[in-house]
Amino acid sequence: MPRSPRLPRSLLVGPFRGRDAIADGLLTRTMLRGSQWIRLLPDVYVHRDLPVDHRLRCQATALILPAGAAVGLLSAAELWGVPLGATDAVSVLVPGAARMRSSSLVQAHRTALAPDDVTELFGVPVTMPVRTAFDLARTLPRVEAVIALDAFTKRRKVHLDAVRSYLDDHVGWPGMVAAREVVSQTDPLAESQMETRMRLVLVDGGLPPPVSQFRIFAGRRMLARVDFAYPEHRLALEYDGDHHRDRTTFRFDMERQNELHLAGWRVLRFNADDVLRFPDRLLAAVRASLARS
């Protein structure tokens, strides 16, 4: 039985241009049409054994970018380790007269792009964290934009002062008013998207901004760190994700809540339904509890 030809390693580790592989004598057109290869973009292929995630799609897109263009927006966030729900389509920023059309797999956004705005990551030209945060702040819907900047600052990919400075240097760009509002509402202490959403429900409902990740002590002993607190009212607010349904976690939550109660604190607990479907009910409960104190 004849052996299958041994494949070059360079074709097994990432995307490649089909015409380049053929020109280098690594594959023939017939071989390229075989079941071993997945076509990601026109003339861009990857071996079938490689998992096709968003990073791989960005690497594939980098092979067809015009000079000066870069991966940006949600795709750049994904590359920087800040997953915000990027779709299969890769977002790219295309400056000046560079030509690139959008498709179902690549979304091209025409914008100015300075050399200092771009670096290379995983072999992909990508916008720097501060430029990525700037673009997300001015283009995403407000809640999603705050979630994005909360995540970028929580993961220490960028500092808010750097974003503010970038805003000051780009006066007159589209979306600046929205971006400044987003920056003013960003909280680097937010630990999840749902915590951000809950905080915005409180603020948008006319309540004072709560203190995030507040530590409650009894003497020198820390009783708990709660998601949000109104310390002057001795009121703690917790967001309970699905992991709180685990028996061990539930028992820990119950014991901790009893300790806080004995220390003179009230605790209100909310879940995704409260935040997303019944925010008025959430606001009413917090208002009533604040009024009692």
C-alpha positions as CSV (number, residue, x, y, z in Angstrom):
1,M,0.0,0.0,0.0
2,P,1.5,3.4,-1.0
3,R,2.2,5.7,1.9
4,S,0.5,9.1,2.2
5,P,2.9,11.9,1.5
6,R,4.4,13.4,4.6
7,L,3.1,16.9,5.1
8,P,5.4,19.9,5.8
9,R,5.2,21.1,9.4
10,S,4.8,24.7,8.2
11,L,1.3,23.7,6.9
12,L,0.2,22.0,10.1
13,V,0.7,24.8,12.7
14,G,-1.4,27.6,11.3
15,P,-3.2,29.1,8.3
16,F,-1.4,29.5,5.0
17,R,-2.0,30.9,1.5
18,G,-2.8,28.2,-1.0
19,R,-1.0,29.8,-3.8
20,D,2.2,30.2,-1.7
21,A,2.1,26.5,-0.7
22,I,1.8,25.5,-4.4
23,A,4.5,27.9,-5.5
24,D,6.9,26.5,-2.9
25,G,6.2,23.0,-4.1
26,L,4.6,21.9,-0.8
27,L,1.2,21.0,-2.2
28,T,-0.5,20.6,-5.5
29,R,-3.9,22.1,-6.4
30,T,-5.3,18.6,-6.3
31,M,-3.9,18.0,-2.8
32,L,-5.3,21.3,-1.6
33,R,-8.8,20.2,-2.7
34,G,-8.5,17.2,-0.4
35,S,-10.3,16.6,2.8
36,Q,-7.2,17.4,4.9
37,W,-7.7,21.1,4.4
38,I,-10.3,23.6,5.6
39,R,-10.8,26.8,3.5
40,L,-11.2,29.7,6.0
41,L,-11.0,32.5,3.5
42,P,-10.4,32.9,-0.3
43,D,-7.0,31.1,-0.8
44,V,-6.4,30.7,2.9
45,Y,-6.4,27.2,4.3
46,V,-5.7,25.4,7.6
47,H,-5.2,21.7,8.4
48,R,-8.4,20.0,9.5
49,D,-6.8,18.9,12.9
50,L,-6.4,22.5,14.1
51,P,-9.2,23.9,16.2
52,V,-10.8,26.8,14.5
53,D,-11.3,29.5,17.2
54,H,-11.3,33.2,16.9
55,R,-7.6,33.6,17.3
56,L,-7.0,31.2,14.3
57,R,-9.5,33.2,12.3
58,C,-7.5,36.4,13.1
59,Q,-4.3,34.7,12.0
60,A,-6.0,33.7,8.7
61,T,-7.3,37.2,8.2
62,A,-3.8,38.6,8.8
63,L,-2.6,36.9,5.6
64,I,-4.9,39.0,3.5
65,L,-4.7,42.3,5.2
66,P,-3.6,45.3,3.2
67,A,-0.6,47.3,4.3
68,G,-1.3,49.4,7.4
69,A,-4.5,47.5,8.4
70,A,-4.9,45.7,11.7
71,V,-7.3,43.5,13.6
72,G,-9.3,45.7,16.0
73,L,-12.5,46.0,18.1
74,L,-13.9,42.8,19.6
75,S,-11.4,40.7,17.7
76,A,-8.5,42.6,19.1
77,A,-10.0,42.2,22.6
78,E,-10.1,38.5,22.0
79,L,-6.4,38.5,21.1
80,W,-5.5,40.5,24.2
81,G,-7.2,37.9,26.4
82,V,-10.4,39.9,27.0
83,P,-13.2,37.8,25.6
84,L,-16.2,39.9,24.9
85,G,-18.2,37.7,22.6
86,A,-16.5,38.1,19.3
87,T,-18.4,36.4,16.4
88,D,-16.9,34.3,13.7
89,A,-16.4,37.5,11.6
90,V,-13.0,39.1,12.3
91,S,-13.1,42.9,12.8
92,V,-10.3,44.8,11.0
93,L,-9.4,48.5,10.8
94,V,-8.4,49.7,7.4
95,P,-6.7,53.1,7.1
96,G,-6.3,55.6,4.3
97,A,-6.7,54.4,0.7
98,A,-6.1,50.7,1.6
99,R,-8.7,48.5,-0.2
100,M,-10.6,45.8,1.6
101,R,-14.2,44.8,1.4
102,S,-16.4,43.5,4.2
103,S,-17.8,40.0,4.0
104,S,-19.5,37.5,6.2
105,L,-16.1,36.5,7.5
106,V,-14.3,39.8,7.7
107,Q,-15.8,43.1,8.8
108,A,-13.7,46.1,7.5
109,H,-14.0,49.4,9.3
110,R,-12.5,52.5,7.6
111,T,-10.6,54.7,10.1
112,A,-7.3,56.5,10.7
113,L,-4.7,54.3,12.2
114,A,-1.3,55.6,13.4
115,P,1.7,53.3,13.5
116,D,1.8,53.6,17.3
117,D,-1.7,52.2,17.4
118,V,-0.6,48.9,16.1
119,T,1.6,46.0,17.4
120,E,1.9,42.3,16.5
121,L,0.4,39.5,18.6
122,F,0.5,35.8,17.6
123,G,1.8,37.0,14.2
124,V,-1.3,39.3,13.7
125,P,-1.2,43.1,13.4
126,V,-3.5,44.2,16.2
127,T,-4.5,47.5,17.7
128,M,-2.8,48.3,21.0
129,P,-4.9,47.9,24.2
130,V,-5.5,51.6,24.6
131,R,-6.6,52.0,21.0
132,T,-8.8,48.9,21.3
133,A,-10.4,50.3,24.5
134,F,-10.9,53.7,22.8
135,D,-12.6,52.1,19.8
136,L,-14.9,49.9,21.9
137,A,-15.9,52.8,24.1
138,R,-17.0,54.9,21.2
139,T,-18.6,52.3,19.0
140,L,-20.4,49.7,21.2
141,P,-23.7,50.4,22.9
142,R,-23.1,52.0,26.3
143,V,-23.7,49.0,28.6
144,E,-21.5,46.7,26.3
145,A,-18.9,49.4,26.2
146,V,-18.7,49.7,30.0
147,I,-18.5,45.9,30.2
148,A,-15.6,46.0,27.8
149,L,-13.6,48.7,29.6
150,D,-14.4,47.1,33.0
151,A,-12.8,43.9,31.6
152,F,-9.8,45.7,30.1
153,T,-9.0,47.5,33.3
154,K,-9.7,44.6,35.6
155,R,-7.2,42.5,33.6
156,R,-4.7,45.4,33.7
157,K,-4.5,45.5,29.9
158,V,-4.9,49.3,30.1
159,H,-5.2,52.0,32.7
160,L,-8.1,54.4,32.7
161,D,-5.7,57.4,32.7
162,A,-4.2,56.1,29.5
163,V,-7.7,55.9,27.9
164,R,-8.5,59.5,29.1
165,S,-5.2,60.8,27.7
166,Y,-6.0,59.0,24.4
167,L,-9.4,60.7,24.3
168,D,-7.9,64.1,24.9
169,D,-5.5,63.5,22.0
170,H,-8.4,62.6,19.6
171,V,-10.9,65.4,20.1
172,G,-13.3,65.6,17.2
173,W,-13.4,61.9,16.5
174,P,-16.9,60.2,16.1
175,G,-18.4,58.9,19.4
176,M,-16.3,61.0,21.8
177,V,-19.2,62.1,24.0
178,A,-20.3,58.5,24.4
179,A,-16.7,57.3,25.0
180,R,-16.2,59.9,27.8
181,E,-19.4,58.8,29.5
182,V,-18.3,55.1,29.3
183,V,-14.9,55.9,30.8
184,S,-16.6,57.9,33.7
185,Q,-18.7,54.8,34.5
186,T,-15.9,52.2,34.3
187,D,-15.0,50.3,37.4
188,P,-11.7,48.3,37.3
189,L,-13.0,46.2,40.3
190,A,-15.8,44.6,38.4
191,E,-15.3,40.9,38.3
192,S,-17.9,39.8,35.7
193,Q,-20.1,41.1,33.0
194,M,-23.2,40.5,35.1
195,E,-21.7,42.6,38.0
196,T,-21.2,45.4,35.6
197,R,-24.8,45.1,34.4
198,M,-26.1,45.1,37.9
199,R,-24.0,48.2,38.8
200,L,-25.4,50.0,35.8
201,V,-29.0,49.0,36.8
202,L,-28.5,50.6,40.2
203,V,-26.9,53.8,38.8
204,D,-29.3,54.2,35.9
205,G,-32.2,53.7,38.4
206,G,-31.1,56.8,40.3
207,L,-29.3,55.1,43.2
208,P,-25.9,56.2,44.4
209,P,-23.0,54.2,42.9
210,P,-22.3,51.3,45.4
211,V,-18.8,50.4,46.5
212,S,-17.5,47.4,44.6
213,Q,-15.7,44.5,46.2
214,F,-16.2,45.9,49.7
215,R,-14.5,44.1,52.6
216,I,-16.4,43.8,55.8
217,F,-14.5,43.3,59.1
218,A,-15.4,42.3,62.6
219,G,-12.5,43.7,64.5
220,R,-9.4,42.5,62.7
221,R,-11.1,39.5,61.1
222,M,-12.5,39.9,57.6
223,L,-16.0,38.5,57.5
224,A,-16.5,38.8,53.8
225,R,-15.8,40.6,50.6
226,V,-19.2,41.4,49.0
227,D,-19.8,42.4,45.4
228,F,-21.3,45.8,46.3
229,A,-22.0,47.7,49.5
230,Y,-23.5,50.9,50.8
231,P,-21.3,50.9,53.9
232,E,-23.0,53.8,55.6
233,H,-26.3,51.8,55.5
234,R,-24.6,48.5,56.3
235,L,-26.2,47.1,53.2
236,A,-24.5,44.5,51.1
237,L,-25.6,43.4,47.6
238,E,-24.5,40.2,46.0
239,Y,-24.9,38.9,42.4
240,D,-25.3,35.1,42.4
241,G,-24.2,33.4,39.2
242,D,-25.0,29.8,38.4
243,H,-22.0,28.5,40.4
244,H,-23.8,29.6,43.6
245,R,-26.2,26.6,43.0
246,D,-23.4,24.2,43.9
247,R,-24.1,22.6,47.3
248,T,-20.7,23.6,48.8
249,T,-21.0,27.2,47.5
250,F,-24.6,27.5,48.7
251,R,-23.6,26.3,52.2
252,F,-20.7,28.8,52.3
253,D,-23.0,31.6,51.2
254,M,-25.5,30.8,53.9
255,E,-22.9,30.7,56.7
256,R,-21.4,33.9,55.5
257,Q,-24.7,35.7,55.3
258,N,-25.6,34.6,58.9
259,E,-22.2,36.0,60.1
260,L,-23.0,39.3,58.3
261,H,-26.4,39.4,59.8
262,L,-25.0,39.0,63.3
263,A,-22.5,41.8,62.6
264,G,-25.4,44.1,61.8
265,W,-25.3,43.9,58.0
266,R,-28.3,43.2,55.7
267,V,-27.6,41.3,52.5
268,L,-29.7,41.3,49.4
269,R,-29.0,38.7,46.8
270,F,-29.9,38.9,43.1
271,N,-29.5,36.7,40.0
272,A,-29.5,37.0,36.3
273,D,-33.3,37.3,36.1
274,D,-33.3,40.2,38.5
275,V,-30.7,42.1,36.5
276,L,-31.9,41.3,33.0
277,R,-35.6,40.8,33.2
278,F,-36.8,42.5,36.4
279,P,-34.5,45.4,37.1
280,D,-37.4,47.4,38.5
281,R,-37.9,44.8,41.2
282,L,-34.2,44.9,42.0
283,L,-34.3,48.6,42.3
284,A,-37.4,48.6,44.5
285,A,-35.7,46.1,46.9
286,V,-32.6,48.2,47.2
287,R,-34.5,51.5,47.6
288,A,-36.7,49.9,50.4
289,S,-33.6,48.6,52.2
290,L,-31.8,51.9,52.0
291,A,-34.9,53.7,53.3
292,R,-35.1,51.4,56.3
293,S,-31.7,52.4,57.4
